[in-house]
Amino acid sequence: MTGTRETIAAARSVVVKIGSSALTSMAEGLDVGRLDALADAIEARMRRGSDVAVVSSGAIGAGMAPLGLRRRPRDLATKQAAASVGQLALAHAWGTSFARHGRTVGQVLLTAEDIARRANHRNAQRTLDRLRSLGAVAVVNENDTVATTEIRFGDNDRLAALVAHLVGADALVLLSDVDGLYDGDPRKDPAARLIPEVDGPEDLDGVVAGSGGALGTGGMASKLSAARLAADAGVPVLLAAASDAASALAGGPTGTVFAARPTRLSARRFWVRHAADTSGGLTLDAGAVEAVVGRRRSLLSAGITSVTGTFDAGDVVSLHADDGTPVARGVVAYDSAELAGMLGKSTSDLAPDARRPVVHADDLVAV
């Protein structure tokens, strides 16, 4: 596992996610002093040769104090109003802070749709890559002013993991108000033990992860989920306290590291598995489940027993066993109306133009 820390310390491309609690307070809003310290640590890492993209929470928290809000709003309209004020303040603060080092900042606001739709996904990737090539720091946030409950990432920890794969990052660093992953809540249990290394699921046995605090929507559960998502994509992760940012970004022995899977998922397969919305579903018989999951074969019409939802060719659909358990996701080659007439038919019984796989193995990912 020492190798994982060394890999993160030497990473050429890094995504750094900063939680709301590290940047804002309930009474004062944006804490410029803490933001400056974080910018200094990031700049130091960049001067050692790394490209860094920042995923910054704190827009709603930064907008609360100027609007006279004493607690985090719960209704969507007030959240969006606070975000519209806070995003302006947050972008200005990051720009001012990095300007002390002669560094330019570019703001990138994303919605879940930008990741879920393949064309938007590529556009976001090009923007982030170009900012990096120009030596600027991309400061990424969810576009809370337009995102609704139905089309949200859920939290910026997940957004950071998706951005890490989007830019082909070599490491993801999650900074918040906790100094690592514990096997319990250290605020409630003095005996809770820090877990310095996570090499696989077995290292998480018995871990209890809680939800977010007053200013944020994340919490340890979302950080753990994001770390596992990124590690699954081949990106090693460091979870550390924002107050330890300088040490964390310099390769110091701080926080919890999560080892990456040995091989990185291709951009397309990662998008299918983690980023894309599903437009419908297909139910498979036992033989098709074994072929798709067990042997990584393409899905043929003969193994499909039913179709749910309405979708077009090229959409991502969910594949289920006959008991409803999700087993895979994939890019479907036919629309739902066309596929309805193909169910259970062998390839030889289909018209020549309908003999290609329903979901090709290259476009299919087990879940």
One Martini backbone bead per residue (centre of mass of N, CA, C, O) as a GRO file, in nm:
protein
  367
    1MET     BB    1   0.053   0.065  -0.013
    2THR     BB    2   0.288   0.252  -0.037
    3GLY     BB    3   0.252   0.270  -0.346
    4THR     BB    4   0.000   0.450  -0.340
    5ARG     BB    5   0.129   0.698  -0.213
    6GLU     BB    6   0.347   0.731  -0.430
    7THR     BB    7   0.154   0.768  -0.667
    8ILE     BB    8   0.016   1.025  -0.560
    9ALA     BB    9   0.277   1.196  -0.519
   10ALA     BB   10   0.352   1.151  -0.850
   11ALA     BB   11   0.122   1.272  -0.983
   12ARG     BB   12   0.043   1.454  -1.272
   13SER     BB   13  -0.276   1.417  -1.230
   14VAL     BB   14  -0.507   1.615  -1.026
   15VAL     BB   15  -0.784   1.582  -0.806
   16VAL     BB   16  -0.942   1.833  -0.594
   17LYS     BB   17  -1.154   1.801  -0.317
   18ILE     BB   18  -1.368   2.049  -0.152
   19GLY     BB   19  -1.537   2.111   0.121
   20SER     BB   20  -1.754   2.316   0.277
   21SER     BB   21  -1.620   2.307   0.570
   22ALA     BB   22  -1.336   2.422   0.446
   23LEU     BB   23  -1.476   2.724   0.345
   24THR     BB   24  -1.718   2.743   0.555
   25SER     BB   25  -1.953   2.923   0.763
   26MET     BB   26  -2.244   2.994   0.914
   27ALA     BB   27  -2.175   3.302   0.994
   28GLU     BB   28  -1.946   3.401   0.754
   29GLY     BB   29  -1.898   3.200   0.538
   30LEU     BB   30  -1.644   3.271   0.364
   31ASP     BB   31  -1.302   3.152   0.409
   32VAL     BB   32  -1.023   3.301   0.296
   33GLY     BB   33  -0.792   3.179   0.461
   34ARG     BB   34  -0.847   2.880   0.392
   35LEU     BB   35  -0.839   2.915   0.085
   36ASP     BB   36  -0.546   3.016   0.065
   37ALA     BB   37  -0.414   2.761   0.184
   38LEU     BB   38  -0.513   2.576  -0.043
   39ALA     BB   39  -0.389   2.728  -0.282
   40ASP     BB   40  -0.096   2.696  -0.186
   41ALA     BB   41  -0.089   2.383  -0.197
   42ILE     BB   42  -0.163   2.360  -0.498
   43GLU     BB   43   0.065   2.533  -0.614
   44ALA     BB   44   0.295   2.359  -0.507
   45ARG     BB   45   0.218   2.111  -0.674
   46MET     BB   46   0.241   2.249  -0.954
   47ARG     BB   47   0.550   2.327  -0.918
   48ARG     BB   48   0.614   2.001  -0.920
   49GLY     BB   49   0.433   1.914  -1.205
   50SER     BB   50   0.126   1.935  -1.163
   51ASP     BB   51  -0.199   1.883  -1.251
   52VAL     BB   52  -0.489   2.082  -1.137
   53ALA     BB   53  -0.815   2.005  -1.026
   54VAL     BB   54  -1.106   2.166  -0.887
   55VAL     BB   55  -1.350   2.062  -0.645
   56SER     BB   56  -1.594   2.298  -0.530
   57SER     BB   57  -1.743   2.364  -0.267
   58GLY     BB   58  -1.970   2.630  -0.116
   59ALA     BB   59  -2.194   2.798  -0.256
   60ILE     BB   60  -2.423   2.793  -0.052
   61GLY     BB   61  -2.255   2.879   0.196
   62ALA     BB   62  -2.158   3.155   0.063
   63GLY     BB   63  -2.475   3.263   0.032
   64MET     BB   64  -2.602   3.283   0.318
   65ALA     BB   65  -2.491   3.539   0.461
   66PRO     BB   66  -2.573   3.759   0.246
   67LEU     BB   67  -2.892   3.652   0.285
   68GLY     BB   68  -2.949   3.580   0.599
   69LEU     BB   69  -2.884   3.277   0.648
   70ARG     BB   70  -2.876   3.041   0.929
   71ARG     BB   71  -2.952   2.794   0.742
   72ARG     BB   72  -2.976   2.542   0.550
   73PRO     BB   73  -3.156   2.501   0.292
   74ARG     BB   74  -3.437   2.293   0.166
   75ASP     BB   75  -3.537   2.443  -0.060
   76LEU     BB   76  -3.474   2.480  -0.391
   77ALA     BB   77  -3.495   2.790  -0.438
   78THR     BB   78  -3.299   2.874  -0.206
   79LYS     BB   79  -3.058   2.714  -0.297
   80GLN     BB   80  -3.032   2.857  -0.574
   81ALA     BB   81  -2.998   3.141  -0.462
   82ALA     BB   82  -2.744   3.086  -0.294
   83ALA     BB   83  -2.573   2.981  -0.532
   84SER     BB   84  -2.579   3.242  -0.707
   85VAL     BB   85  -2.413   3.398  -0.494
   86GLY     BB   86  -2.180   3.191  -0.421
   87GLN     BB   87  -2.045   3.142  -0.697
   88LEU     BB   88  -1.935   3.425  -0.729
   89ALA     BB   89  -1.766   3.433  -0.467
   90LEU     BB   90  -1.599   3.175  -0.517
   91ALA     BB   91  -1.466   3.249  -0.787
   92HIS     BB   92  -1.334   3.510  -0.686
   93ALA     BB   93  -1.164   3.384  -0.459
   94TRP     BB   94  -0.998   3.192  -0.632
   95GLY     BB   95  -0.886   3.404  -0.827
   96THR     BB   96  -0.747   3.581  -0.611
   97SER     BB   97  -0.566   3.365  -0.484
   98PHE     BB   98  -0.411   3.270  -0.748
   99ALA     BB   99  -0.305   3.557  -0.829
  100ARG     BB  100  -0.066   3.556  -0.621
  101HIS     BB  101   0.073   3.333  -0.842
  102GLY     BB  102  -0.015   3.393  -1.146
  103ARG     BB  103  -0.297   3.240  -1.162
  104THR     BB  104  -0.546   3.098  -1.354
  105VAL     BB  105  -0.908   3.085  -1.354
  106GLY     BB  106  -1.167   2.835  -1.423
  107GLN     BB  107  -1.507   2.798  -1.458
  108VAL     BB  108  -1.697   2.483  -1.397
  109LEU     BB  109  -2.031   2.402  -1.472
  110LEU     BB  110  -2.222   2.116  -1.369
  111THR     BB  111  -2.431   1.858  -1.470
  112ALA     BB  112  -2.551   1.547  -1.492
  113GLU     BB  113  -2.608   1.573  -1.800
  114ASP     BB  114  -2.307   1.627  -1.883
  115ILE     BB  115  -2.236   1.321  -1.814
  116ALA     BB  116  -2.472   1.143  -1.937
  117ARG     BB  117  -2.414   1.287  -2.199
  118ARG     BB  118  -2.190   1.225  -2.437
  119ALA     BB  119  -2.152   1.506  -2.569
  120ASN     BB  120  -2.118   1.667  -2.305
  121HIS     BB  121  -1.885   1.503  -2.196
  122ARG     BB  122  -1.683   1.586  -2.421
  123ASN     BB  123  -1.697   1.891  -2.378
  124ALA     BB  124  -1.594   1.894  -2.087
  125GLN     BB  125  -1.325   1.756  -2.149
  126ARG     BB  126  -1.211   1.973  -2.339
  127THR     BB  127  -1.214   2.210  -2.143
  128LEU     BB  128  -1.032   2.087  -1.922
  129ASP     BB  129  -0.789   2.027  -2.106
  130ARG     BB  130  -0.738   2.320  -2.199
  131LEU     BB  131  -0.688   2.451  -1.929
  132ARG     BB  132  -0.445   2.276  -1.862
  133SER     BB  133  -0.268   2.352  -2.116
  134LEU     BB  134  -0.279   2.673  -2.012
  135GLY     BB  135  -0.228   2.667  -1.683
  136ALA     BB  136  -0.498   2.637  -1.554
  137VAL     BB  137  -0.754   2.641  -1.306
  138ALA     BB  138  -1.004   2.424  -1.250
  139VAL     BB  139  -1.329   2.513  -1.118
  140VAL     BB  140  -1.552   2.281  -0.993
  141ASN     BB  141  -1.916   2.261  -1.014
  142GLU     BB  142  -2.223   2.241  -0.939
  143ASN     BB  143  -2.521   2.362  -1.093
  144ASP     BB  144  -2.732   2.476  -0.852
  145THR     BB  145  -2.919   2.684  -1.015
  146VAL     BB  146  -3.045   2.423  -1.206
  147ALA     BB  147  -3.050   2.194  -1.031
  148THR     BB  148  -3.227   1.914  -0.945
  149THR     BB  149  -3.320   1.647  -0.771
  150GLU     BB  150  -3.331   1.463  -1.040
  151ILE     BB  151  -3.034   1.618  -1.157
  152ARG     BB  152  -2.812   1.500  -0.958
  153PHE     BB  153  -2.520   1.379  -0.820
  154GLY     BB  154  -2.561   1.438  -0.480
  155ASP     BB  155  -2.242   1.510  -0.479
  156ASN     BB  156  -1.902   1.619  -0.492
  157ASP     BB  157  -1.769   1.344  -0.467
  158ARG     BB  158  -1.882   1.219  -0.722
  159LEU     BB  159  -1.794   1.438  -0.914
  160ALA     BB  160  -1.489   1.399  -0.866
  161ALA     BB  161  -1.473   1.110  -0.974
  162LEU     BB  162  -1.573   1.181  -1.259
  163VAL     BB  163  -1.354   1.393  -1.324
  164ALA     BB  164  -1.110   1.209  -1.294
  165HIS     BB  165  -1.191   1.044  -1.544
  166LEU     BB  166  -1.236   1.267  -1.753
  167VAL     BB  167  -0.912   1.369  -1.722
  168GLY     BB  168  -0.719   1.130  -1.648
  169ALA     BB  169  -0.637   1.089  -1.367
  170ASP     BB  170  -0.390   0.977  -1.118
  171ALA     BB  171  -0.556   1.138  -0.885
  172LEU     BB  172  -0.748   1.159  -0.572
  173VAL     BB  173  -0.841   1.436  -0.351
  174LEU     BB  174  -1.007   1.436  -0.032
  175LEU     BB  175  -1.127   1.732   0.130
  176SER     BB  176  -1.203   1.796   0.479
  177ASP     BB  177  -1.310   1.749   0.831
  178VAL     BB  178  -1.152   1.480   0.788
  179ASP     BB  179  -0.859   1.250   0.845
  180GLY     BB  180  -1.037   0.994   0.762
  181LEU     BB  181  -1.095   0.655   0.792
  182TYR     BB  182  -1.323   0.496   1.006
  183ASP     BB  183  -1.478   0.235   1.204
  184GLY     BB  184  -1.610   0.505   1.314
  185ASP     BB  185  -1.724   0.764   1.514
  186PRO     BB  186  -1.500   0.985   1.665
  187ARG     BB  187  -1.719   1.176   1.805
  188LYS     BB  188  -1.853   0.912   1.969
  189ASP     BB  189  -1.583   0.718   1.943
  190PRO     BB  190  -1.274   0.696   2.092
  191ALA     BB  191  -1.210   0.395   1.960
  192ALA     BB  192  -1.180   0.482   1.693
  193ARG     BB  193  -1.022   0.373   1.385
  194LEU     BB  194  -0.782   0.433   1.173
  195ILE     BB  195  -0.768   0.385   0.813
  196PRO     BB  196  -0.489   0.400   0.607
  197GLU     BB  197  -0.582   0.135   0.430
  198VAL     BB  198  -0.731   0.040   0.103
  199ASP     BB  199  -0.732  -0.262  -0.097
  200GLY     BB  200  -1.031  -0.364  -0.024
  201PRO     BB  201  -1.337  -0.473   0.085
  202GLU     BB  202  -1.216  -0.618   0.344
  203ASP     BB  203  -1.126  -0.334   0.481
  204LEU     BB  204  -1.457  -0.257   0.535
  205ASP     BB  205  -1.517  -0.425   0.763
  206GLY     BB  206  -1.728  -0.259   0.997
  207VAL     BB  207  -1.788   0.002   0.860
  208VAL     BB  208  -1.917   0.326   0.964
  209ALA     BB  209  -2.112   0.556   0.769
  210GLY     BB  210  -2.197   0.885   0.749
  211SER     BB  211  -2.349   1.176   0.710
  212GLY     BB  212  -2.392   1.492   0.675
  213GLY     BB  213  -2.378   1.813   0.758
  214ALA     BB  214  -2.489   2.138   0.775
  215LEU     BB  215  -2.330   2.240   0.498
  216GLY     BB  216  -2.357   1.959   0.370
  217THR     BB  217  -2.420   1.645   0.156
  218GLY     BB  218  -2.231   1.433   0.252
  219GLY     BB  219  -1.991   1.247   0.393
  220MET     BB  220  -1.857   0.942   0.448
  221ALA     BB  221  -2.034   0.783   0.254
  222SER     BB  222  -1.967   0.954  -0.004
  223LYS     BB  223  -1.660   0.919   0.010
  224LEU     BB  224  -1.652   0.616  -0.010
  225SER     BB  225  -1.803   0.593  -0.277
  226ALA     BB  226  -1.607   0.770  -0.443
  227ALA     BB  227  -1.350   0.608  -0.391
  228ARG     BB  228  -1.456   0.345  -0.520
  229LEU     BB  229  -1.518   0.459  -0.796
  230ALA     BB  230  -1.232   0.556  -0.867
  231ALA     BB  231  -1.080   0.290  -0.813
  232ASP     BB  232  -1.246   0.133  -1.031
  233ALA     BB  233  -1.115   0.340  -1.259
  234GLY     BB  234  -0.792   0.363  -1.167
  235VAL     BB  235  -0.803   0.572  -0.914
  236PRO     BB  236  -0.636   0.692  -0.670
  237VAL     BB  237  -0.697   0.764  -0.311
  238LEU     BB  238  -0.721   1.056  -0.091
  239LEU     BB  239  -0.818   1.093   0.253
  240ALA     BB  240  -0.843   1.423   0.403
  241ALA     BB  241  -0.766   1.700   0.565
  242ALA     BB  242  -0.765   2.033   0.492
  243SER     BB  243  -0.550   2.107   0.717
  244ASP     BB  244  -0.354   1.879   0.549
  245ALA     BB  245  -0.293   1.967   0.251
  246ALA     BB  246   0.012   2.006   0.230
  247SER     BB  247   0.082   1.714   0.302
  248ALA     BB  248  -0.099   1.560   0.104
  249LEU     BB  249   0.030   1.707  -0.162
  250ALA     BB  250   0.339   1.610  -0.062
  251GLY     BB  251   0.319   1.298   0.056
  252GLY     BB  252   0.221   1.256   0.327
  253PRO     BB  253   0.127   1.076   0.634
  254THR     BB  254  -0.200   1.097   0.547
  255GLY     BB  255  -0.475   0.945   0.593
  256THR     BB  256  -0.653   0.769   0.331
  257VAL     BB  257  -0.592   0.498   0.113
  258PHE     BB  258  -0.690   0.395  -0.225
  259ALA     BB  259  -0.677   0.147  -0.426
  260ALA     BB  260  -0.647   0.061  -0.746
  261ARG     BB  261  -0.723  -0.085  -1.002
  262PRO     BB  262  -0.518  -0.229  -1.232
  263THR     BB  263  -0.741  -0.143  -1.447
  264ARG     BB  264  -0.866   0.084  -1.659
  265LEU     BB  265  -1.137   0.203  -1.766
  266SER     BB  266  -1.284   0.294  -2.019
  267ALA     BB  267  -1.452   0.570  -2.100
  268ARG     BB  268  -1.704   0.421  -2.204
  269ARG     BB  269  -1.745   0.212  -1.971
  270PHE     BB  270  -1.761   0.416  -1.746
  271TRP     BB  271  -2.005   0.569  -1.851
  272VAL     BB  272  -2.199   0.329  -1.847
  273ARG     BB  273  -2.166   0.259  -1.536
  274HIS     BB  274  -2.165   0.574  -1.389
  275ALA     BB  275  -2.293   0.824  -1.583
  276ALA     BB  276  -2.528   0.709  -1.718
  277ASP     BB  277  -2.842   0.705  -1.811
  278THR     BB  278  -3.128   0.517  -1.795
  279SER     BB  279  -3.409   0.429  -2.029
  280GLY     BB  280  -3.421   0.118  -1.949
  281GLY     BB  281  -3.513  -0.242  -1.979
  282LEU     BB  282  -3.381  -0.583  -1.945
  283THR     BB  283  -3.480  -0.920  -1.943
  284LEU     BB  284  -3.312  -1.218  -1.843
  285ASP     BB  285  -3.208  -1.514  -1.874
  286ALA     BB  286  -2.992  -1.732  -1.733
  287GLY     BB  287  -2.810  -1.769  -1.983
  288ALA     BB  288  -2.759  -1.465  -2.037
  289VAL     BB  289  -2.633  -1.393  -1.767
  290GLU     BB  290  -2.390  -1.585  -1.792
  291ALA     BB  291  -2.279  -1.465  -2.058
  292VAL     BB  292  -2.251  -1.164  -1.971
  293VAL     BB  293  -2.109  -1.203  -1.683
  294GLY     BB  294  -1.927  -1.468  -1.699
  295ARG     BB  295  -1.825  -1.425  -2.036
  296ARG     BB  296  -1.856  -1.153  -2.186
  297ARG     BB  297  -2.100  -1.143  -2.377
  298SER     BB  298  -2.317  -1.083  -2.597
  299LEU     BB  299  -2.643  -0.968  -2.645
  300LEU     BB  300  -2.918  -1.158  -2.733
  301SER     BB  301  -3.250  -1.200  -2.813
  302ALA     BB  302  -3.291  -1.493  -2.696
  303GLY     BB  303  -3.232  -1.383  -2.377
  304ILE     BB  304  -3.499  -1.211  -2.391
  305THR     BB  305  -3.816  -1.151  -2.209
  306SER     BB  306  -3.812  -0.824  -2.160
  307VAL     BB  307  -3.948  -0.482  -2.182
  308THR     BB  308  -3.866  -0.157  -2.046
  309GLY     BB  309  -3.962   0.114  -2.161
  310THR     BB  310  -3.824   0.397  -2.347
  311PHE     BB  311  -3.603   0.366  -2.636
  312ASP     BB  312  -3.306   0.417  -2.814
  313ALA     BB  313  -3.069   0.385  -3.013
  314GLY     BB  314  -2.782   0.432  -2.790
  315ASP     BB  315  -2.883   0.372  -2.529
  316VAL     BB  316  -2.896   0.317  -2.187
  317VAL     BB  317  -2.936   0.002  -2.025
  318SER     BB  318  -3.084  -0.222  -1.808
  319LEU     BB  319  -2.989  -0.538  -1.670
  320HIS     BB  320  -3.189  -0.829  -1.581
  321ALA     BB  321  -3.300  -1.055  -1.396
  322ASP     BB  322  -3.590  -1.240  -1.333
  323ASP     BB  323  -3.586  -1.098  -1.023
  324GLY     BB  324  -3.461  -0.784  -1.083
  325THR     BB  325  -3.162  -0.799  -1.083
  326PRO     BB  326  -2.895  -0.621  -1.139
  327VAL     BB  327  -2.613  -0.697  -1.385
  328ALA     BB  328  -2.622  -0.457  -1.610
  329ARG     BB  329  -2.488  -0.237  -1.866
  330GLY     BB  330  -2.594  -0.084  -2.191
  331VAL     BB  331  -2.573  -0.040  -2.538
  332VAL     BB  332  -2.829  -0.017  -2.750
  333ALA     BB  333  -2.923  -0.117  -3.097
  334TYR     BB  334  -3.231  -0.073  -3.023
  335ASP     BB  335  -3.543  -0.002  -3.007
  336SER     BB  336  -3.815  -0.084  -2.823
  337ALA     BB  337  -4.010  -0.150  -3.055
  338GLU     BB  338  -3.819  -0.336  -3.216
  339LEU     BB  339  -3.747  -0.538  -2.980
  340ALA     BB  340  -4.029  -0.660  -2.913
  341GLY     BB  341  -4.011  -0.853  -3.189
  342MET     BB  342  -3.730  -1.024  -3.078
  343LEU     BB  343  -3.804  -1.194  -2.852
  344GLY     BB  344  -3.646  -1.512  -2.825
  345LYS     BB  345  -3.486  -1.494  -3.087
  346SER     BB  346  -3.296  -1.616  -3.307
  347THR     BB  347  -3.081  -1.512  -3.541
  348SER     BB  348  -3.203  -1.690  -3.782
  349ASP     BB  349  -3.508  -1.554  -3.736
  350LEU     BB  350  -3.397  -1.293  -3.844
  351ALA     BB  351  -3.342  -1.033  -4.000
  352PRO     BB  352  -3.053  -0.927  -4.140
  353ASP     BB  353  -3.080  -0.626  -3.990
  354ALA     BB  354  -3.122  -0.810  -3.689
  355ARG     BB  355  -2.826  -0.976  -3.617
  356ARG     BB  356  -2.723  -0.806  -3.417
  357PRO     BB  357  -2.652  -0.722  -3.125
  358VAL     BB  358  -2.811  -0.568  -2.869
  359VAL     BB  359  -2.539  -0.599  -2.689
  360HIS     BB  360  -2.226  -0.533  -2.692
  361ALA     BB  361  -1.949  -0.621  -2.519
  362ASP     BB  362  -1.809  -0.329  -2.547
  363ASP     BB  363  -2.110  -0.204  -2.421
  364LEU     BB  364  -2.059  -0.378  -2.148
  365VAL     BB  365  -2.144  -0.369  -1.786
  366ALA     BB  366  -2.103  -0.481  -1.490
  367VAL     BB  367  -2.265  -0.450  -1.140
   0.00000   0.00000   0.00000
